[in-house]
Amino acid sequence: MEAEFQQRSQAAITQLAGKHYGNTAFENEKRSYPRAMIDILAGNREQAIAFLQSEDADADRNAHTLGIDFYSGFTLKEQVRKYFYFGKYLDPKYRQRMKEAMGILTQKDPLTRTFPQPRKFWEQSTDNCNTWVDCRNTDNLRAMREVAVYLFAEETGNEETRKIYKERIRRNVRTLYQIGQGEWDSENYLGHAVTTYVNLYDFAQDREVKSLAKSALDWFFTSGALKYWRGGFGGPSKRDYNLGNCVWCSLATHELGLYFDDSPLPDPKPDSDEVHLFTSSYRPPIAVVALARKQFKKPVELLNSKPTYENWKPGGDKAPQFHETLYFGNSFQLGTLAQGSGGDWNGFKLMAFNQKRGVDYFIVSTGTDPTQISTSSIGGDNIAQYRNLLIWLNDKPKAPFQFFLPKSAKLETHNGVTFIRYEKTWLALTPINLLLEGINTTATQKIHSRYPDDQILTAVGTGKTVAGFALEVGEQETYGSWEQFQQSIVNKSLLNLKQVNRGVVEYQGVFGQVKLQYQGSGLPKVWRNGHYHDWQKHFAVYQSTDGNKIPIDQGWKEGKLRVEAGGYQFQNQCNRVYCTPKRLNQNTLA
């Protein structure tokens, strides 16, 4: 596994080397510094070092730190690895200047020191700060700030500031093991979380802080492993930018795939931010790698929860904001949120096995903008899922629906049911007061530049109370052949619309039943295989429905994460003070 990791790293370095660096204005070090650092690894040392220690474009604005830019979170992250890892290549005078600047920055908590006027992060930015260091509080930016300030304070002996930031880091890591992350499963920002905490893992001198960094990384890689598959990243996600709906299309897949691989295609466009991983000694537990490769008995269903974004505010950790159902078949994984998509989160994604591409996607949204397929919503979505069955209802009688699917999928309609055939996965979609309009060529053209192999099917509500559909997903292991799947759906599955005017729909599938009673606010009322589902009894961050805690288990506010996959086990426990990983079955790479 280590040899394969090194091979993938070297291939990415070769591919990324020799790129134009860019500049150091504003927070452009986010891209320019990683490109230069990769060039050092590729042997282009002289040019890269000259750029890394050149005078910053904003040196005048950073006179208080000797012209060294320590303002933006993204810049801070790159400055850390530049100094601590690549510092041996820097001119000693420049490196000493950086160290002195770190000491000035961390004499006091830089969040308590201010400029006369707010400073921009980029030309058009509006969320600017007047503090000496980035004050933005998204999960990833807060981590960049806290990790960098901690390391700078530790390096320069500013003990008071170091202790302040150690406690902030401890609080954030503990939160992961209590309720999860507010920026959960982001197809973009999960990657930034990983490359931030490897800085802490690699360079912290305090053994307890190094252990906290490992615990954070183990948690992030575990959460990512659950959604990663064969180079794709699927299932519900927070802060979804609608750009990750294909193999190797998101920052998360570039960075997770460096360790997990398991794709028929090598990463065609690695990200320069991976330089943090190429040069890090951290490796995820083997059980987590096996989880990513889906080396566990299937089918399996998980009922998971996700916290509110600003969970650090008073009352923010009392209950989850989102409830996720995640089902793993042999050839697909299907994930939904009870409240569907909206804002910046996705509430429905299915990934299906594809021999050549890795995976194909099936995504549904209520909206009219196909370029925002992951998060587009007119509001009012309710979803009930039981294993491979689900019902989706919207209370807008003429609600627009968009279905994202590959051009290779085959569509047939029999007895009012639209059958969609993927390579190994089969879908049966039964409309509920919904008119399927067919493939929308205009919408498909709009997504072509990003998703040339995919298309958009559109539908619209027929103006009769709620509108939506029932979905049953099958495969050979459970339904036999494609023809048997179709025959079983036509002969055995039943959509009960007797109470649809009251917002109640029931779907009897071949092997189970799901029922939904629409709710205009809050969570929908759901019955899973005849049993009423009490959301108040399902707060666990990760929980299998069969109760055997496989492949993953983490209770709500229990502080313990457990993974079992591929014949390996991994467990980590974080209480109010310490995080203690347990290595079982030689579960961690040396």
N, C-alpha and C positions, 0 to 999 in steps of 0.2 A: 504493500500500500504506500509506503514511504517513497519507494523508487518511482511508482506511478505519479505520485504527487510532484516529485522533482521533475519528471519528464514533462508534465503538463505546465509546470511553472516555467521551465526553460523554453518550451514552445511559445508560451505567451510573451516572455521577455523578448524572444527573437522577433515576434510579430509586432510588438509595441516599440521596439528600439528605433531610434532615428527620426521620431516624430518631431514636428515643430513644437517647441515648449509653450509658447505663448508669452505672457507677461506677468508682472507681480502687482498690477494695479488692483485696488479694492481687494476682493477675496479670490482673485484669479489664480492664486497659488494652489487652489483646490485641484486644478488640472496641470498647471505648469510644473509644479514641484514634483509630483509623481512621475511625469514624463522624463524629467531630468534625472531623477533617482534611478529609473529603469535604464536610462542610458549608461549610468555608471555600471550597473550590473551587466550590461551588454558590452562593456569594454570601451565606451566612448567617454572616458573619465574626464579628460581635460576640459572639453566643452561644457559638460554637465556641471562640473564643480565651479567653473567660472560663472555659470548662470546662478547656481544656488547661493553663492556668496557675493553676487553683484548687489549694488545699492538698490534698495527697494524703491519701487515707483512712488510709494507714499512715505518715503523716509522723512520728509518735512513734517508730515502729520504725526509721525511716530518719534519725534525728537525726545519725548519723555522716556522712551525705551531705547535710546541711542540709535534710532533709525530702524530698529528691527520691528517688523510688523507682528504684533501679538493680539490683534483685535478680533477678527472674525473666527468663529469656531472652526470653519474649514481650513483656514490658514494655520490656526494653532495645531490642528492634527498633523499637518504636513511639517510644520516646524519641529515637532517632537521627533519624528523619525529622521529628519534631516540632521538634527543635532546629536541624538543619542546613538543612531546606527551609522549614519554616513559622516558623522563628525570627524572620524579619524582621517578622512580625506580633505577636510576643510583646512584652510590656512589657520595655524594656531592663533594668530591675532584675531581673525574673524570669529573663531570659535569662542575665544575669551570674551569678545565683545557680546556675543550671544548670551553667554553665561552671566555677564554683568547685567545685561538687560533683563534676564529672568529674575535676578535678584531684586532689581528695582521694581519689576512688576508685582512680585509677591511679598514685598516688605509688609504690605497689608493686603487684606482681601481685595483684589482688583475690582470686584463688583461694588465695593463701597467707595471707590474713587471715581471722580467724574470729570468730564470735559465741559467747557462752557456751553457747547452746542452739540446736539446729536451728530453722529458720523454715519455715513452711508456704508452699506456693504457692497453695493454695486450702483451703477449710475442712476437707475430708476427705483431703487429700493425705498420702501416706506416704513418698514419695521426696524428703524434705526435705533441705536443706543447712545447714551451719553456717558456710559461707564467705560472704564479702561479696557474692559474685556467684554466680549459678546454676551449680552444680557438675554438673548432669546431663549425660550424655555421649551422648545420641542425636545422630545426625548434624545434625539441624536445630537442636537446642538448643545444641549446641557451636558451630555456626556463628554463631548469634545472639549468643552470649557473646563469641566471638573478634572478630567484626566490630565490635561495639559498643565493647568495651574498646580495640581498636586505634584506632578513630576518636576516642574520648575522649582517649586518651593523645596522639595526634597533635595534637588541637586544643589541648591544654593544655601541650604541650612536655615531657611525661614520657617522655623518649627511651628509657630503659631498658625500661619496660613496652611501649612501642611496638615495639621491636625483638623482644621476646619474642613478641608476638602476631603480628607480621609473619611470623616463622618458623613459627608454628603454622598460620597461614593458608596459607603456601606449602606446607607438608606436606600439608594437606588437599586443596588443589587438585591437587597432584602426584599424590596417590593416585587421584583421578578418572581421570587419564590413564594410570595404571599398571594398576589392577585394577578400576576402577569404584567405585560407592558402596555401602556396607553397607545403607543405607536405600533400596535401588534401586526406581525406578519406582513409588513409593508414590502411590496415588491421592489421598492427603491431604497428605503431608509434602513431596512435590516442590514444591507450591505455596509452602510456607514457606521452602524452600531458595532459591527464586527471589527472593522478596521480601526475603530477608536479604541476598543478594549484590548486589542492585541498590543497597542502601545503601552498600556498599563501593565499587561502581563510581561512584556519583554523587558521593561525598563524600571519598574518599581523595585526599590531596595528593601522595603518593609515586606517581610514574608507574608504577613497577614493581608496586606494590600494586594500582593501578587496572587494570593489565594482567592481574594474577592474577584479579581480580574478573571481568573480561571472559571470561577463559578458563573460569572456573567456570560462568558464565552460559551460555556457548556450549555447554558440555558438558551442563548440565542441560536446556537447551532441546532439544538434539539427542536426548537419551535420552527426553524427553517427546514429541518429535515422532514418534518411532518407534511409540509406543503410542497417540497421539492420532489420532482420525479423525472428522471431521464432527461435532464436539462430544462425542464419546464418548472413553473411555479404556479400552483393552482389551489383553489379554495378561497373562501372569503379573506379579505385583507383590508387593512387600514392604510390610508394615504396611498391609494392606488392611482397611478397617473395614466392608466389606460395604455401603457406602452409595453407591458410585459406579457401579452397574451400569445406568445409563441416561444418556441424553444430558444434559449440563450438570448432572450430579448430584454431581460431585466437585470439591474445591478445585483440583485440577490442571487440570481442563477449564476452569474459570472463568478461570484465569490464562493458560494456554496459548492458549485460544481467543481471548483479547484480541488476540493477534498472528496466530494461525493461521486463525481463523474457519472457513470452508469448511463451514458447517453450514446446512441449510435453515431452521433456527429460530434466532432471536436468543437470547442467553442470558437466560432468564426471571428469574433470581435471582442477579445478580452478587454477589460477595463484597466486603465493605468493605475487606479486606486489599489489594485491587487498587489502593488509593490509592498504594501504593509504585510501582506500574507506571504509573499515570496521570501521575505527576510525575517519572518517570525518563527519562533520555536514552538508556538502553540499548535497542538493537534487535537481535534475533537475525539471523544471516546469512540471506540470501535462500535459499541452498541448504537451510537447515534448515526454513524455511517451506515450501519445495517438498517436503521429506521428509514433513512433517506432512500435506500435502495429497496425498501418495502419487503424486507426479508422477515416477514412474520406471517402467521396463518391468516388467511382471508377466506370469506369476508369478515370484516370487523367494523363496528360502528362506534364512534366517539361522540359524546355530548360535552362540548367545551364552553367556556365562558371567556369574555373579553371585558376588561375594565373600561371605565370612562377615561377619556384622554387626559384630563387634568385631575388625575386621581390623587395628587398630593394636596389638593385643597381640602378644607374641612368637609367631611362627609363623602368625599370622593371615592372612598374605599369601602363604603357600606354594602354595595351590591354591584354585580356586573352590569354593564350597559348593553352588552350584546350576548346572545346565546347562539352558538354555532353547532350544527350537526354535520359531522364529517364521516362519510362512508367509503370504505375501501373494498372494491371488488377485485377480481383477478386481473381485469384489463382496464379499470377506470378508478378514479376517485372523485367523489361528488361532495361538494360542501355548500351549505346555505346558512344564512342568518334568518332568524324568525321575522325580522323587520325588513328583509331584503336589502337592496342597495340604496345609497343616498349620500349626500354630502361628499366626503372624500373616501367613503368605504364601499367595497364590493360585497354583495350578499349572495352571489350565486356564480359558481364556476365548476365546470366538470372538465377533467382531463382524461383523455382516452388514449390507450396504447396505439402507437404507430411505429411500425418496424423500421422505417427509414428516417422519419423526422424526429422520433422520440415520443412525442405526444401530440395529439390534436385537442382543440378546445371546443367547448360548447358553453356559451355565455348568454344570459338573458337579462334584459333590462327594460324598464318602462321609460321611454323617452324617444326623442327624435334625432339625436345627434349620434351617428354611428362611431364617430371618433372618440366618444366618451362612453363606449359600450360597457366598461367595467363599473362605472359609478352613476351613469345617467338614470334619473328617476323623476317621475312627476309627483312622487310622494304617495303614501297610502298603500304600500306593498305589505302583504302578509304571506308568509311561507310556512307550511307544515311539511316536515320530512320524517319519514320512517324508513330507515335503511335505503333501499333503492327506489322508493316511492316518494312523490311529493305533490303537493297542491300549492299553486300560486294564485292569489286573488288580489285584485286592485279595486278600490271602490269608485273609480272614475268610469262611468258606463262606456265611454268611448276612449278608453286608455290605449295609447300606442305601445306596442311591444316590438322589441328588436331581438332577433336570435342570431348570434354569431356562431358560424360553423364552417368547417373546411369545404372547399370546392369539391374535394374528393368524396364527400359524403353523398350517399344515394338516398333520395326521398321517394316514398310511395305513400299513397293514401288508400285505406281500406276501411269501410264501415265507419267513416267519420274520424278515424285515427290516422295521424301522420306518422309513418315509420321512418326513422333516420338511421341509416346503416353506416357506422364507422368500420374501421378495419376489423376489430374484434369486439366492439361494443355496439349495442343496439338500443335505440330510444323509441319509445311509443308515446307520442304527444297527443293528448285528447283535449280539444278546445273547450272552454267554458265561456259561453257568450262571447266568443272570440272568432273573428274572421281572419283566416290566414290569407295574406295577399300574395305570397310567393316571394321569390328572390327579387330584392330591390336593387336593380343595376346601378342606380344613382348612388345609393348608400354604399354599395360594394366598391364603387369607384373611389369614394372618399377615403376608404381605408386601404386602398391598394398599395400606396407607397410604403406603409408600415406592415401590412398583412396581405401580401400578394396571393397567398394560397387560400385565403378565406373569403367568405361572402356573408351578406346580411339578408336574412329572411324577415319580413315585417308582417305585422298583424295589427288589428284594431278591434276594440270592444264594439259590440253590436248595439250598445245603448240599452241594455237590460240589466239593471242593478250592477252587481259585481261582474268583473271580467277576468279571465285568466286561463289556466290550463292545469291538467294533471299530467304527470310524467312518470313513466316506469322505465327503468334502465335494466337491460339484460345482457347476458353473455353466454358463451357455450357451456361453461361450468354449471350454470343453474337452469338454463332454458333449452339446452340442446343446440339445434341448428337455428339459423335465421328464419327458416320457414316455420319451425316449431314455435319460435318466439312469437311470430305474427299470429299464428293459429291460436296460441294460448291466450294472447291478449284479446283477440276477437271473441273467443269462446268463454273465457273465464273472468277476465277483468271487467269491472262494472263501475261506472260513474253515477253516483246517486245525487241528483239535483232537485230532489223533492222540496228541500228547504232553501234553495238557492236565493230566493227573494229575501230571506232573512240572513243571508250571508253565510249559510252553512252548506258545506260540500263534503261528500265522503267518497273516497276512491278505494274500491276493493281490487287489489292487485292479485297476481297469480299466487304469491306466497305471503301476503300480508295486507294490512289495511291502514289507511291514514285518513284523518278527518280534521277539518279546519272550520272554526267559527270565526268569521271576520270581526276584528276589533278596530274601531276608528282611531283609537289611541292606545298606547302601551303595546304589550305583546299579544299575539293572537291566541285564541283558545285552541289547543291541539290535543287530539287523541291519537296515540300511537298503538296500532294493532289492538284497538278496543280499549286501551287504558288512557285515562285522562293524564296529561302531562303537567305536573305542577312545577312551574319555573322556579319557585322559591326553594325547591328541594334539589335544584341542579345548578349550584354555584361553582362546582369544581372547575378548575382551570382546564384540566384534561381528565376525562373519565370514560372508560369503556362501558358500554351498556350491559355487557355480560358479567361485569363485576370482577374479572380476573386480573385487572390492572395491566393488561398487555395490549398493545405494545408500549403504552405510555400512561402515566398517572401522576396527577398533581392536584391535591385538594385545595379548596379555597381557604386561604390564610393558615395552611398547615406547614408551609415552609419546606416541603419535601418534594423533590422531583425524582421519578423513577422511570427508567427506560429498559425494555427487554426486547431484543430483536437479534436475529442471526445467530442465536446461541450465546449471546453476550448480555450481561446486565450492567446497568450503571445507575447509581443513586447519588444524589447530592442533597444535603440538608442545610438550610440557612435559618438560624434563629436570630434573635435581636442583636447578637454580637458576632457570632462566627458562622462561616460556611465550611462544611466538612464533606468533601466528596468521598464516596466509598467506591473502591475499584474492585469489581467482582469479575471473575472469569478472565483475568488479564484483559480488561476491557479498554485500556487506554494505550495508544501507541507511545513508545518511549520518546 
